[in-house]
Amino acid sequence: MTFSIRLNYLDAQVFVTTKPPIPSATAHSDSGLRLVASQTLDVQVSFLRQLNLYLAQEKISIPQFLLLYHLARCESVTMSAIARHLHQSTASVTGLVDRLEQIGFLKRQHSEKDRRKILVTLTRKGRGVLDKIRSEIIDNLQQILERLDPSDQRACLDMHRKVPSIDPHS
């Protein structure tokens, strides 16, 4: 069985096609959950591809977007905290910060409490571009969700309230 839906996401047509996962030699009783996980991955990849296209218009990479998004939630953060959050080395984070600082989306400053620490903060320009990207994504996701009936919308909301609080490694 194959399920396809055509969605308008970030001013581009997204075709999400989901198929049952290829059966493995060790099929488990959780095959229904595996199908849900597989379909969820398909949708996430489609959204990431479209997000990447939109970010390219702003000349921002996905890791740079994730950094901007994190800074918007935390105000000012040390380089090592950014590296931990993004699961990147401090050298990689330095490159991300350098690029975003050059284009005026963030700034570095010494901590008032400990001058040895460098804090990274979002600038007004950085917040503006992040707000623009977030607004576009939210508007397009809202258009997609409006196609669902109210009970499916509630189910989707319930799932999103539960999933982030679940640690798959616990």
C-alpha positions in Angstrom: 0.0 0.0 0.0 1.3 3.5 -0.9 -0.1 6.7 0.3 0.7 10.0 -1.4 -0.4 13.5 -0.6 0.5 16.8 -2.3 1.1 19.7 0.0 2.0 23.3 -0.5 4.9 23.9 1.9 7.0 27.0 1.9 5.7 28.0 -1.5 6.7 24.7 -3.1 4.8 21.6 -3.8 5.8 18.8 -1.5 5.0 15.2 -2.4 5.0 12.9 0.6 4.8 9.3 -0.4 4.9 6.7 2.3 5.2 3.1 1.8 5.3 0.3 4.3 8.9 -0.4 5.4 10.7 -3.2 3.8 10.1 -6.3 6.0 13.2 -7.4 7.8 14.1 -11.0 8.5 13.3 -10.3 12.2 9.9 -8.8 11.9 8.5 -7.9 15.3 5.1 -7.4 16.7 5.7 -3.7 16.6 5.4 -3.5 12.8 2.6 -1.0 13.2 4.8 1.3 15.2 7.6 0.8 12.7 5.3 1.9 9.9 4.3 5.0 11.9 8.0 5.7 12.5 8.8 5.2 8.8 6.0 7.5 7.6 7.0 10.1 10.2 10.5 10.0 8.9 9.3 10.4 5.3 7.3 13.5 6.3 10.2 15.0 8.3 12.6 14.5 5.4 10.2 16.3 3.1 9.8 19.2 5.5 13.6 19.4 5.9 14.1 19.5 2.2 11.7 22.4 1.9 13.1 24.1 4.9 16.6 23.9 3.2 15.2 25.5 0.1 13.8 28.4 2.0 16.9 28.9 4.1 19.0 28.9 0.9 17.1 32.1 0.0 18.3 33.7 3.2 21.8 32.1 2.7 21.5 30.2 5.9 22.3 26.5 6.5 20.2 24.2 8.6 22.9 24.2 11.4 23.0 28.0 11.3 19.2 28.1 11.6 19.3 25.7 14.5 21.8 28.0 16.2 19.7 31.1 15.6 16.6 29.2 16.9 18.5 28.1 20.1 19.7 31.7 20.7 16.2 33.0 20.4 15.2 30.8 23.3 18.2 31.3 25.5 19.2 35.0 24.9 23.0 34.6 25.5 24.9 31.3 25.5 28.6 30.3 25.7 30.3 28.7 22.8 30.7 25.4 24.7 26.9 25.3 25.6 26.1 25.9 21.9 28.4 23.0 20.9 26.7 20.7 23.4 23.2 21.7 22.3 24.0 21.2 18.6 26.1 18.1 19.2 29.0 19.8 17.4 32.6 20.4 18.2 33.5 23.9 19.4 35.6 24.3 16.2 32.5 23.6 14.1 30.4 26.0 16.2 33.1 28.7 15.8 32.7 28.5 12.1 28.9 28.8 12.4 29.2 31.8 14.7 31.8 33.4 12.5 29.6 33.3 9.5 26.4 34.5 11.3 28.4 37.3 13.0 29.8 38.5 9.7 26.3 38.9 8.3 25.1 40.6 11.4 22.7 38.0 12.8 24.5 37.5 16.1 27.3 39.0 18.2 29.9 37.9 20.7 30.7 39.6 23.9 32.6 38.9 27.1 30.6 37.7 30.1 30.3 40.4 32.8 30.7 37.7 35.4 33.7 36.0 33.9 35.6 37.9 31.3 37.2 34.7 30.0 33.8 33.5 28.7 32.5 34.6 25.4 28.7 34.9 25.2 26.8 34.7 21.9 23.6 36.7 21.4 21.1 37.2 18.7 21.0 40.7 17.1 17.9 42.5 16.0 18.7 41.6 12.4 19.1 37.9 13.4 15.8 37.9 15.3 14.1 39.5 12.3 15.3 36.9 9.8 14.5 34.1 12.3 11.0 35.5 12.9 10.4 35.7 9.1 11.5 32.1 8.6 9.4 30.9 11.6 6.4 32.8 10.4 6.6 31.3 7.0 7.0 27.8 8.3 4.1 28.1 10.8 1.8 29.6 8.1 2.5 26.8 5.8 2.1 24.1 8.4 -1.2 25.7 9.5 -2.4 25.4 5.9 -1.5 21.8 5.9 -3.2 21.1 9.2 -6.3 22.9 8.1 -6.9 20.1 5.7 -7.3 17.7 8.6 -10.7 17.3 10.4 -10.8 18.6 13.9 -10.4 15.2 15.6 -7.2 14.6 13.5 -5.9 18.1 14.4 -6.4 17.3 18.1 -4.7 13.9 17.7 -1.8 15.6 16.1 -1.6 18.2 18.9 -1.8 15.5 21.5 1.0 13.6 19.8 3.3 16.6 19.7 2.6 17.4 23.3 3.7 13.9 24.3 6.6 13.0 21.9 9.1 15.8 22.9 9.0 14.7 26.6 9.9 11.1 25.7 13.6 10.2 25.8 14.2 7.2 23.4 17.4 6.3 25.3 15.8 6.0 28.7 
